[in-house]
Amino acid sequence: MNKLIYILMILLGFAVSCNTQRNASKFRFATPEAGTVVKIGESVPLKLMFPSDLSSFDSVVYAMDGEVLARKTDSAVVTLDTEKVAFGSRTLSARLYRGNEEQVAYSNIVVVPPPPSRYGFKVINEYPHDSEAYTQGLEFDAQGILYESTGQQGKSSLRKVNYRTGDIIQQINLDEQYFGEGLTLVGDKIIQLTWRNNVGFVYNKNLAKVGEFAYGQSKDGWGLCYDGNRLIKSDGTSRLYFLNKDSYAEEGFIEVYNDKGPVDNLNELEYIDGKVYANVYTKDIIVIIDPQTGAIEGEINLIGIYPDKADHDNELNGIAYDRKGDRLFVTGKLWSKLYEIELVAR
């Protein structure tokens, strides 16, 4: 055997032996391994590895996110029920007490919802849409007027649109420094986001600006909707932020998860029958989110709805719900069509 290889094998064996000895003397979680994905409702065994030289101890305190789960005086496995656990990464800890000594072990799990329901679509009607409109926000008022926010630097606007003909009833253009993003209606007010200017604008129904507000923790403006009590804002991450409808101050957020983990790139939003519908940026996908828990309960596959898509800057990005007629509409950036669609369960 080559002498160098022999020496390397000896060193490797020594390193493995040392690592094994260190693990044997370390207080740690055997299960779950850090980052284990757990479906909501599953039971998770919390099993500890105790130091090999430990003959006795006073107690072990198990906790999740700092809240005590159990106190034990033996090494029996503790079972964690995740039925009522919030989605996302949950930190697990175990504190071992012996006399005046304390040792701490950590792990974490990622709790996710069940797989979402899957939907396809059926096109009910097609309407003209301005192919120069880089659609970022879309919403009907009670009178059937379609309000649209468009983006792109130097081309951003706020519009009233006759959805049947595609004609622009009224339009104002944003200052060139602003990149228009999502919008929603709160009574007689129109709320429009900008992308990276850290500011939102407030208008009346005549498109006259009556106020503005700064963002909080969510620095980007992407999508916006209104649930009747609060504004819900996306910023391109997996978070939805809740804003006060009068002061526009952020008052909390939720993380959005499907059965695989957090879902990023949440974009244009619409609130429909207690759920948030969100475009997923760069994908022909709309997800249906429970705003109470952050769980994605449904996924609408709209691949192929618009045959003239370019390779980029032409994404699906516009959801509008006609509450009076119970009709769902979608469009995209620079699309020449506005589609009324019906969901088809798969």
C-alpha positions as CSV (number, residue, x, y, z in Angstrom):
1,M,0.0,0.0,0.0
2,N,1.2,3.5,-0.8
3,K,2.7,5.0,2.4
4,L,0.9,8.3,1.9
5,I,-2.5,6.6,1.5
6,Y,-1.8,4.6,4.6
7,I,-1.1,7.7,6.6
8,L,-4.2,9.4,5.3
9,M,-6.3,6.4,6.3
10,I,-4.9,6.4,9.8
11,L,-5.6,10.2,10.2
12,L,-9.1,9.7,8.9
13,G,-9.8,6.9,11.3
14,F,-8.4,9.0,14.1
15,A,-10.7,11.9,13.1
16,V,-13.8,9.7,13.0
17,S,-12.9,8.2,16.4
18,C,-12.5,11.7,17.9
19,N,-15.8,12.8,16.4
20,T,-17.6,9.7,17.7
21,Q,-16.2,10.4,21.2
22,R,-17.3,14.0,21.1
23,N,-20.8,13.0,20.0
24,A,-20.9,10.4,22.8
25,S,-20.1,13.1,25.4
26,K,-22.4,15.7,23.9
27,F,-26.0,16.3,25.0
28,R,-28.0,16.6,21.8
29,F,-31.2,15.7,20.0
30,A,-31.2,12.3,18.2
31,T,-34.6,13.1,16.7
32,P,-35.8,15.2,15.1
33,E,-32.8,16.2,13.0
34,A,-32.6,20.0,12.5
35,G,-34.8,21.1,9.6
36,T,-37.1,18.1,9.5
37,V,-40.3,18.9,7.6
38,V,-43.4,17.9,9.5
39,K,-47.0,17.9,8.2
40,I,-49.4,19.7,10.5
41,G,-51.0,17.1,12.9
42,E,-48.1,14.7,12.8
43,S,-46.6,13.4,16.0
44,V,-42.9,14.1,16.4
45,P,-40.7,12.0,18.8
46,L,-38.3,14.1,20.8
47,K,-35.4,11.7,21.6
48,L,-32.3,12.9,23.3
49,M,-28.7,11.5,23.3
50,F,-27.2,11.8,26.8
51,P,-23.5,12.1,27.6
52,S,-21.9,8.7,27.9
53,D,-20.4,9.6,31.3
54,L,-23.8,10.8,32.7
55,S,-25.0,8.3,35.4
56,S,-27.9,10.4,36.7
57,F,-29.5,13.8,36.4
58,D,-32.2,15.9,38.1
59,S,-34.5,16.8,35.2
60,V,-34.9,17.6,31.6
61,V,-37.1,20.5,30.4
62,Y,-38.4,20.3,26.8
63,A,-39.6,23.5,25.1
64,M,-40.7,24.8,21.7
65,D,-40.1,28.4,20.8
66,G,-39.4,29.0,24.5
67,E,-42.7,27.5,25.8
68,V,-42.3,24.5,28.0
69,L,-43.7,21.2,26.6
70,A,-42.7,18.8,29.3
71,R,-40.5,18.2,32.4
72,K,-39.0,14.8,32.8
73,T,-36.8,13.1,35.3
74,D,-35.9,10.2,33.0
75,S,-34.7,9.7,29.5
76,A,-38.0,8.5,28.0
77,V,-39.0,9.9,24.6
78,V,-41.4,12.9,24.6
79,T,-44.0,13.0,21.9
80,L,-44.8,16.4,20.3
81,D,-48.3,16.8,18.9
82,T,-48.3,19.4,16.1
83,E,-52.1,19.6,15.6
84,K,-52.2,23.2,16.8
85,V,-48.6,24.3,16.1
86,A,-48.1,27.3,13.8
87,F,-46.6,26.8,10.4
88,G,-43.0,27.5,9.8
89,S,-39.7,26.8,11.6
90,R,-40.2,26.0,15.3
91,T,-37.2,25.9,17.6
92,L,-36.9,22.9,20.0
93,S,-34.8,22.9,23.1
94,A,-34.0,20.6,25.9
95,R,-32.3,21.7,29.1
96,L,-30.6,19.1,31.2
97,Y,-30.1,19.9,34.9
98,R,-27.7,18.1,37.3
99,G,-27.0,19.8,40.5
100,N,-25.8,23.3,39.7
101,E,-25.0,22.3,36.1
102,E,-27.1,23.0,33.0
103,Q,-26.6,21.7,29.4
104,V,-28.8,22.7,26.5
105,A,-29.6,20.9,23.2
106,Y,-31.3,22.5,20.2
107,S,-33.0,21.3,17.1
108,N,-35.9,22.6,14.9
109,I,-38.7,21.4,12.7
110,V,-40.5,23.1,9.8
111,V,-44.3,22.6,10.2
112,V,-46.2,22.7,6.9
113,P,-49.8,22.4,5.8
114,P,-51.4,19.5,3.8
115,P,-51.0,19.5,0.0
116,P,-53.2,22.2,-1.6
117,S,-56.2,21.4,-3.7
118,R,-55.3,21.7,-7.4
119,Y,-57.3,23.6,-10.0
120,G,-57.2,24.1,-13.8
121,F,-59.3,26.7,-15.6
122,K,-61.9,27.3,-18.2
123,V,-62.0,30.6,-20.1
124,I,-65.5,32.0,-20.0
125,N,-64.9,35.3,-21.8
126,E,-62.0,37.3,-23.4
127,Y,-61.9,41.1,-23.3
128,P,-59.4,43.6,-24.9
129,H,-56.6,44.8,-22.6
130,D,-54.0,47.5,-23.3
131,S,-50.9,45.6,-24.4
132,E,-48.8,48.6,-23.3
133,A,-50.0,48.2,-19.7
134,Y,-47.4,46.6,-17.4
135,T,-50.1,45.4,-15.0
136,Q,-49.2,45.4,-11.3
137,G,-52.6,45.8,-9.6
138,L,-56.2,45.1,-10.7
139,E,-59.5,45.6,-8.9
140,F,-63.2,46.2,-9.6
141,D,-65.3,48.6,-7.7
142,A,-69.0,48.0,-6.9
143,Q,-70.0,49.8,-10.1
144,G,-68.0,47.5,-12.3
145,I,-65.2,50.0,-13.1
146,L,-61.9,48.3,-13.3
147,Y,-58.9,50.1,-11.6
148,E,-55.5,49.2,-12.8
149,S,-52.0,50.1,-11.6
150,T,-49.2,49.8,-14.1
151,G,-45.4,49.7,-13.5
152,Q,-42.1,50.3,-15.2
153,Q,-39.8,53.3,-14.5
154,G,-41.1,56.4,-16.3
155,K,-44.2,54.6,-17.5
156,S,-46.2,53.9,-14.3
157,S,-49.8,54.9,-14.1
158,L,-53.1,54.6,-12.3
159,R,-56.1,54.0,-14.5
160,K,-59.9,53.6,-14.6
161,V,-60.8,51.1,-17.4
162,N,-63.9,49.9,-19.2
163,Y,-63.1,46.2,-19.0
164,R,-65.5,45.3,-21.7
165,T,-63.8,47.4,-24.4
166,G,-60.4,47.9,-22.8
167,D,-60.8,51.7,-23.1
168,I,-59.1,53.9,-20.6
169,I,-61.7,56.1,-18.9
170,Q,-59.2,58.2,-16.9
171,Q,-55.5,58.0,-16.2
172,I,-52.8,59.7,-14.2
173,N,-49.1,59.1,-14.6
174,L,-46.7,58.7,-11.7
175,D,-43.6,60.8,-11.5
176,E,-40.7,59.1,-13.3
177,Q,-38.9,58.2,-10.0
178,Y,-41.8,55.8,-9.1
179,F,-42.4,52.3,-10.2
180,G,-46.1,51.5,-9.7
181,E,-47.2,48.3,-8.1
182,G,-50.3,46.7,-6.4
183,L,-53.5,48.6,-5.6
184,T,-56.7,48.1,-3.7
185,L,-59.9,50.0,-2.8
186,V,-61.0,50.9,0.7
187,G,-64.4,52.6,0.5
188,D,-63.9,55.7,-1.7
189,K,-60.1,55.5,-1.4
190,I,-57.7,54.0,-3.8
191,I,-54.4,52.7,-2.3
192,Q,-51.4,52.2,-4.7
193,L,-48.0,50.9,-3.8
194,T,-44.7,51.7,-5.4
195,W,-41.9,49.1,-5.7
196,R,-38.7,50.3,-4.0
197,N,-39.5,53.9,-3.1
198,N,-40.8,52.8,0.3
199,V,-44.0,54.8,-0.2
200,G,-47.6,54.2,-1.0
201,F,-50.2,56.7,-2.4
202,V,-53.8,57.4,-1.5
203,Y,-56.2,58.7,-4.0
204,N,-59.9,59.5,-4.3
205,K,-62.2,58.0,-7.0
206,N,-61.3,61.0,-9.2
207,L,-57.7,59.9,-9.1
208,A,-56.6,62.9,-7.1
209,K,-53.9,62.2,-4.6
210,V,-55.0,62.8,-1.1
211,G,-52.2,61.3,1.0
212,E,-49.2,59.0,1.1
213,F,-47.5,56.7,3.7
214,A,-44.2,55.1,4.3
215,Y,-43.7,51.3,4.5
216,G,-42.6,49.6,7.7
217,Q,-40.6,46.4,7.9
218,S,-41.7,45.4,4.4
219,K,-39.4,47.6,2.3
220,D,-40.7,46.6,-1.2
221,G,-44.2,47.1,-2.4
222,W,-45.6,44.3,-4.6
223,G,-49.3,43.3,-4.1
224,L,-52.2,44.7,-2.0
225,C,-55.7,43.7,-1.1
226,Y,-58.3,44.6,1.5
227,D,-60.3,42.1,3.6
228,G,-62.8,44.6,4.9
229,N,-60.9,45.3,8.1
230,R,-57.2,45.6,7.2
231,L,-54.9,45.9,4.2
232,I,-52.8,42.9,3.2
233,K,-49.5,43.6,1.5
234,S,-46.9,41.4,-0.2
235,D,-43.2,42.3,-0.7
236,G,-41.9,39.6,-2.9
237,T,-41.0,37.3,0.0
238,S,-43.1,34.5,1.6
239,R,-44.7,37.0,4.0
240,L,-48.0,38.8,3.9
241,Y,-48.1,42.0,6.0
242,F,-51.2,43.4,7.7
243,L,-51.7,47.2,7.6
244,N,-54.1,49.4,9.4
245,K,-56.7,50.6,6.9
246,D,-56.6,54.2,8.2
247,S,-53.0,54.8,9.3
248,Y,-51.4,52.3,6.9
249,A,-49.1,51.2,9.7
250,E,-47.9,47.6,9.7
251,E,-49.6,45.6,12.5
252,G,-48.1,42.1,11.9
253,F,-47.4,39.5,9.3
254,I,-47.8,35.8,8.5
255,E,-45.5,33.4,6.7
256,V,-47.0,31.6,3.7
257,Y,-46.4,27.8,3.4
258,N,-47.4,25.0,1.2
259,D,-46.6,21.3,1.9
260,K,-43.0,21.7,0.8
261,G,-42.1,24.8,2.9
262,P,-42.3,28.6,2.5
263,V,-43.5,30.1,-0.8
264,D,-41.6,33.1,-2.0
265,N,-42.3,35.7,-4.7
266,L,-45.9,36.4,-3.7
267,N,-47.0,39.2,-5.9
268,E,-50.4,40.7,-7.0
269,L,-53.2,40.0,-4.5
270,E,-57.0,39.8,-4.4
271,Y,-59.2,39.0,-1.4
272,I,-62.1,36.6,-2.3
273,D,-64.5,35.0,0.1
274,G,-62.1,35.0,3.1
275,K,-59.0,33.9,1.2
276,V,-56.1,35.7,-0.4
277,Y,-55.4,34.9,-4.1
278,A,-51.8,35.6,-5.0
279,N,-49.8,35.5,-8.2
280,V,-46.5,33.8,-7.9
281,Y,-43.9,35.9,-9.7
282,T,-42.6,34.4,-12.9
283,K,-45.0,31.5,-12.8
284,D,-48.4,31.0,-14.3
285,I,-49.7,30.0,-10.9
286,I,-52.1,31.6,-8.5
287,V,-52.1,30.3,-4.9
288,I,-55.1,30.5,-2.5
289,I,-54.0,31.4,1.0
290,D,-55.7,31.2,4.4
291,P,-54.8,34.6,5.8
292,Q,-55.4,33.4,9.4
293,T,-52.7,30.6,9.2
294,G,-50.6,31.3,6.1
295,A,-51.5,27.9,4.6
296,I,-51.8,27.6,0.9
297,E,-55.1,25.7,0.5
298,G,-55.3,25.8,-3.3
299,E,-53.2,26.2,-6.4
300,I,-54.5,27.3,-9.8
301,N,-52.5,26.3,-12.8
302,L,-52.9,28.9,-15.6
303,I,-50.2,27.6,-17.9
304,G,-51.1,28.2,-21.5
305,I,-53.9,30.8,-20.9
306,Y,-52.0,33.5,-22.8
307,P,-50.4,32.1,-26.0
308,D,-48.4,35.2,-26.8
309,K,-46.1,35.3,-23.8
310,A,-42.5,36.5,-24.2
311,D,-39.6,35.0,-22.3
312,H,-39.6,37.7,-19.7
313,D,-41.4,40.9,-18.5
314,N,-44.7,39.3,-19.7
315,E,-45.8,37.4,-16.6
316,L,-49.3,36.6,-15.3
317,N,-49.9,39.4,-12.9
318,G,-53.4,40.6,-12.4
319,I,-56.4,39.2,-10.4
320,A,-59.7,41.0,-10.2
321,Y,-62.9,39.7,-8.6
322,D,-66.3,41.0,-9.6
323,R,-68.2,40.5,-6.3
324,K,-71.6,41.4,-7.7
325,G,-71.4,38.9,-10.5
326,D,-69.2,36.4,-8.7
327,R,-66.7,36.5,-11.6
328,L,-62.9,36.0,-11.6
329,F,-60.7,37.9,-14.1
330,V,-56.9,37.6,-14.8
331,T,-54.4,39.3,-17.0
332,G,-50.7,39.8,-17.2
333,K,-48.0,42.4,-17.9
334,L,-48.3,43.7,-21.4
335,W,-51.0,41.2,-22.3
336,S,-53.6,42.1,-24.9
337,K,-56.3,40.1,-23.3
338,L,-58.3,40.2,-20.0
339,Y,-59.7,36.8,-19.2
340,E,-62.8,35.8,-17.3
341,I,-62.2,32.3,-16.0
342,E,-63.8,29.6,-14.0
343,L,-61.9,27.2,-11.8
344,V,-61.9,23.5,-12.6
345,A,-61.1,21.1,-9.8
346,R,-58.5,18.4,-10.6
